[in-house]
Amino acid sequence: MEASAGPAHAGSWLMRGFAILAALAALVACSPQAERPHTQQQWSACTGETFGVDQATACGAVIADDAADPMLRAEALVQRGVLRADAGEYARAVADFGRALRLNPQSVAAITERGYVHSDRGAHAAALRDFDAALALAPYDASATRGRELALQGRTDAVTADLAALTEALAETPRDAALLNNRCWVRAVAGRELEVALADCNAALLIEPGNANALDSRALVHLKRGALDDALRDYEAALALTPNEGHYLYGRGLVRRARGMNAEAEADFTAAERVRPGVAELYRSYGL
């Protein structure tokens, strides 16, 4: 078990600007409620149609107008989020996209743009979840499709960089069990070269037989290979060494569910989430 973060990648916000504005304009045109002249003026400034006015401030005026159509306020939040992301204010951008989705849970633009922020920050698994969610709502959305391709490439690049760094370190200290385990884990999470990953985990456990993290990593390799008996044996061994560790409990739950032991699996999932909140979401990012 070892988490690693990939490098951030610069976004292409301006390239998507025209598509975003076109989508927002279409939504506003369909708005069931006529807006007041002041709100219409602020919206025009928010989208950049009015020059000489600060766009973010204008978007904020639309957002703050409680009398405005909620769909319009949601799209103003999306537009301000894009502006903030373009300025590198990623946390504030994500907050705007989240507020937009509370007003309009079906906003493909909000989900897609949040995916781009995640991708630019190197959170490729989170980005893929957003792009997949956007494409579930709009299967042919060009921006979400392109974003998903970029996130997949970013994740691949991050894994490649991690493996290269670990291989270089192992050239210096080839019997470092922690490094061997880390390289096993990176491949296991990515689902890449699982036989090579298994060899690394085996080597780590020959050096340190009582390494619970290496047992957990090898269990994940076995799980992804479909070797359920081997996976269960390793999760049980890891839990014997470190009881009540959320990762090991959740992994064992996955194996039990795959074996049809549904009640036991649910007990493991509940216990895992209790001791390590968010572990279920983490394992979903591993493709499980």
N, C-alpha and C positions, 0 to 999 in steps of 0.2 A: 504494500500500500504506500503510494507516494504520489502527492499531487504536484503538478508542475504547470506553470503558466507560460503561454507562448508570447511572442513579441507582438506589440500593437502594430497595426497597419493603418496608414493614412487613408481617410475616406475620400469619397468623390461626391461631396454634397452638391457642388455647383452643377455637375453633370446631370444630376437628377432634378435640379430645380424646376425646370420647365414642366417636366412630367408631374411633379408634385402640385404645382400651381394649377395645371390643367385639371387635375383630379379634384382639387379643392373647389375650383370654380364650378365644376359640374355639380358637386354636392350642394354648393350654395344656391345654384340655379334651381335645384329641386327642393329647396327649403320651403316648408309649408307655411312659413310665417314671414310676412314682409317686415324688414327691419327699419328702424327709425333712420332718418337721414344721417344723423351723427354716427351711428353704428356702421352704416354703409360706407361713410367716408373713412372711418377708422379701418374698416376691413380692406378697402382699396389700398390704404397706406401700408397695412400689414402685409399684403401680398406683393408690395413693391410697385403697384400700378401708379401710385402717387409719388412723385419725386420730391426730395427735399424734406422728407419726414422720416424720423427714426422708425424703422419697421417694428422692432421689438416693442417699443413703447406703444405703437398703434395696436399691435396684437394684444398687449396687456390691457388696453382700453376695452377691446372687444371681450376679452376674457372676464374682465371685472363687471361687465354690464349684465346684471342678473336678469334683465328683461329681454336680453337677446335670445334668439333661438339656441337651445343647447347644442344642436348639431354645428351651428356656426361657431360657437364658443369652443367646441371640441376641435374644429379645424384651425381656429386661431391658435390653440395650444400646440397643435402639430406644427404649424408654421413657425411659431416662436421656438419650439424645440429644435427645428431644423436650423434656425438662425444661431441658437446657442451651441448646437453641435458643430457648426461651421466655425464658431469662435473658440472651440475647444472646451466649452463648458459642459462636459459630458454628464455630470451628475444632475445638473439643472435640466438638461435636455431630457434625460430619462424621466425625471419627475414630471415634466410637461407631457410627455407621451403617456405616462401613467394616468395623469389627470384627464387627458383626452379620452382614454379608454374607459374611464369611469362614466364619462358622459355618453360615450358611444362605443360600446364593446366591440362593434363590428367595423371599427375604423382600420381598414387595411393599411392606410398611410401611417397611422400611429404605430402599428405593430411592425411594419417594414422599417420605418426610420429608427425605431428602437433597436431592431436587429442590426442596422448599420452601425449604431453607436457601440453595441456589444462587440461587433466584429473589429471595429477600429481600436477598441481597448484590448483586443486579444482574447476576449471571452467567446471563442468560436462556438462552443457547445450552446451557450445561451443564444447566440445569434441564430444558429440553425433552428432552435426551437421557435424563435419568433418568425423566421422566414417560412418555416413549415406551417405555422399557424396562419400566416397571411395567405399562403397559397391554398390552404384549406378553404378560406373564404373567397379567394379570387384565383383560381387555378392558373390563369394565363397572365397574371400580373407580371409585367416585364421587369419592374424594379425588384420585386421580391425574388423572381427567378434568378436575376443577375446577382443579387445579394447572397442568395444561397450558394451559388457557384463560388463566389469570392470567399465565403465563410468556410466552405469545404476545402478550398485551396489553402486558406490561412491555417486551418487545423492541420492539414498535411505538412505544410511548411514548418509549423511549430514542432510537430512530432519529429520531423527530420532533423531539425536543429537540436532538439533535446537528445536524440539518439547519438548524434555526432559528438556532442559535448561529453556524454557519458562514455562513449567509446574511447575518446581521447583521454579521459581521466583514467579509464581502466587500463590503458596502455602503460600508464605509469605505475598503477597499483592493481595488478590483475586479480589479486585475492581479496579485494575489498568487498565484503558481503553486502554492504549497504548500496554500493554502486551497482553491483550485479542485480540486486533486488529492484533498484530504481529503473534500470534498463528493462528488466522483465515487466515491471508495472506499466511503463510507458507503452510498450508494445501491446500489453494485454488490454489496456484501456482503448487503444486505437484499433484493436482487432487485427493487428498487423504482424505477420511472421510469427505465428503463435508457437510453432515448434522451436524457433530460436529463443523466444521468450521463455519457454519451458526449460530449455537448457540453462539459461541464466538463473532462473529460480532454483533449479536443482543444484547448480554450482554454489549459489549463496547458502543453501541449506546444508551442503556438505561442509562448508566452512563454519557455519553457525546453525547447528541443528535445532536450536531452540528459538529461532528468529520468527516470532509470530507474524511480523509484517511480511516476511518472505513466504510464509505459509498462506497468508491471505492473497498475496499476489499470484502464487501458483494456483490457488483455488479459482481465482478469476480466469486464469488461462484455461484450466480444465473446464470451467463453466462455458466459456466461449467456444471450446472445442467440442462440447457436448458430452464430455466425460463426467457424468453426474456423480457416479460413485466416488471417483477420485476427488472431485470438488468438495463433496460433503465430508470426506475424510479429512481434507486439509482445513476446512472451516471448523470442524470439530476440534482438531488439534490446536488451531489458533485460539479458539475460545477456552480450551483447557489451560492454555498459558496466560491468556488475558481475558478473563470472564467479563461479560457485559460491554464489550467493545462494539459500538454501533456498526462499524463497517463489517465486522465478522458476522454479526447477527443478521444484518441485511443480506449479505451474500448467502448465508445459510438459508435464509427465507426464500431467496430466488431458486436455490437448488431444490428445496422442499416443494415449492410450487410446481417446478418442472417435473417433479416425481409424483405429483397429484396429492401431496400431503398438505392440503389447503389450510386446514385449521392450524397446523403447526407453523406453516409459512406466515399466516396472518399474525400469530403470536410473536414470531421473530420480527416482522416488520414493525409492529407496535412497540416492542421493546427497543428496537434499533432507533426509531424516531424519538423515543422518550429520552434516551441517553445521548443521542447525537442528532438534534433537530436539523432537518434539511437533507438527511442522508438519502431519502428516497429520490429527491430531485437530483442529487449528485449522481446516483446510479443511473437515472434516466439519461443523463448526459454521457454516460459510458455506453449507451445503446442497449441498456437492459431494462 
